[in-house]
Amino acid sequence: MPRTVLVTYGSTYGSTAELARTIGDVLREEGLLVEVRSAGLIRDLAPYGAVVLGGALYAGRWQRDARRFARRHRVALARLPLWLFSSGPLDASAAQRNLPPPPSVRRLVRRLGARGHMTFGGRLDERAEGRLARMIVKSGTGGDFRDVDAVSAWAEDVARELLPLTAPPG
Ligand SMILES: Cc1cc2nc3c(=O)[nH]c(=O)nc-3n(C[C@H](O)[C@H](O)[C@H](O)COP(=O)(O)O)c2cc1C
């Protein structure tokens, strides 16, 4: 039986969760079995045949749930087909070029043997609580820089690599 692909994320204000849902929708449309869940809710990776893990970037690191997930499940993740994504830049940079991950995420790519990593633009608006978040929005540098087409195209690439891996034998 084909194994379920877990799309999981660490997100404080919800925008990375929405990107994960978009990725999940695309993988499903491509014929994969998919579950999309917050990284803080996953206890066991045994039910899954592959993982897509994303983290919102805060001060150059992934949001805490994504970091903890990567640490707690590092042994299982290193054995599974794994893709990572980061979401953060509050400008057009991620749409203009393939941004390298910050050093902390680069280490994860290497240690976990991830098959790919992509950085997507982020979102920050007046709904975000927290002093720093409010300061950024007030200073006029917030906004929604997520590019659904770019996210979908990346998810299609992931699906193309995954489909042969999750197909039933024979
Ligand atoms: C305090 C703070 C620090 C941030 N630091 C970074 C950063 O280091 N790099 C980056 O690309 N984006 C940074 N961002 C932007 C967030 O990553 C972006 O708003 C992201 O989409 C939030 O995701 P979430 O809604 O899933 O929490 C920061 C935002 C805040 C409020």
The ligand as a MOL file (V3000), in Angstrom:
LIG
                    3D

  0  0  0     0  0            999 V3000
M  V30 BEGIN CTAB
M  V30 COUNTS 31 33 0 0 0
M  V30 BEGIN ATOM
M  V30 1 C 10.4880 38.9230 15.2110 0
M  V30 2 C 10.5670 38.4440 13.7890 0
M  V30 3 C 11.7730 37.9630 13.2780 0
M  V30 4 C 11.8510 37.5100 11.9460 0
M  V30 5 N 13.0560 37.0530 11.4720 0
M  V30 6 C 13.1480 36.6490 10.1680 0
M  V30 7 C 14.3860 36.1600 9.6440 0
M  V30 8 O 15.3980 36.0490 10.3320 0
M  V30 9 N 14.4320 35.8150 8.3320 0
M  V30 10 C 13.3350 35.9070 7.5210 0
M  V30 11 O 13.4330 35.6060 6.3380 0
M  V30 12 N 12.1270 36.3210 8.0050 0
M  V30 13 C 12.0230 36.7060 9.3070 0
M  V30 14 N 10.7960 37.1170 9.8070 0
M  V30 15 C 9.6090 37.0660 8.9500 0
M  V30 16 C 8.7900 35.7920 9.2200 0
M  V30 17 O 9.5710 34.6520 8.9660 0
M  V30 18 C 7.5620 35.7740 8.3130 0
M  V30 19 O 6.6810 36.7770 8.7600 0
M  V30 20 C 6.8870 34.4170 8.2640 0
M  V30 21 O 6.0540 34.3370 7.1260 0
M  V30 22 C 6.0850 34.1300 9.5340 0
M  V30 23 O 5.5760 32.8310 9.4490 0
M  V30 24 P 4.3390 32.3180 10.3310 0
M  V30 25 O 3.1520 33.1720 10.0080 0
M  V30 26 O 4.1630 30.9200 9.8950 0
M  V30 27 O 4.7650 32.4250 11.7640 0
M  V30 28 C 10.7010 37.5540 11.1230 0
M  V30 29 C 9.4790 38.0270 11.6580 0
M  V30 30 C 9.4090 38.4620 12.9710 0
M  V30 31 C 8.0960 38.9630 13.5120 0
M  V30 END ATOM
M  V30 BEGIN BOND
M  V30 1 1 1 2
M  V30 2 1 2 3
M  V30 3 2 2 30
M  V30 4 2 3 4
M  V30 5 1 4 5
M  V30 6 1 4 28
M  V30 7 2 5 6
M  V30 8 1 6 7
M  V30 9 1 6 13
M  V30 10 2 7 8
M  V30 11 1 7 9
M  V30 12 1 9 10
M  V30 13 2 10 11
M  V30 14 1 10 12
M  V30 15 2 12 13
M  V30 16 1 13 14
M  V30 17 1 14 15
M  V30 18 1 14 28
M  V30 19 1 15 16
M  V30 20 1 16 17
M  V30 21 1 16 18
M  V30 22 1 18 19
M  V30 23 1 18 20
M  V30 24 1 20 21
M  V30 25 1 20 22
M  V30 26 1 22 23
M  V30 27 1 23 24
M  V30 28 2 24 25
M  V30 29 1 24 26
M  V30 30 1 24 27
M  V30 31 2 28 29
M  V30 32 1 29 30
M  V30 33 1 30 31
M  V30 END BOND
M  V30 END CTAB
M  END
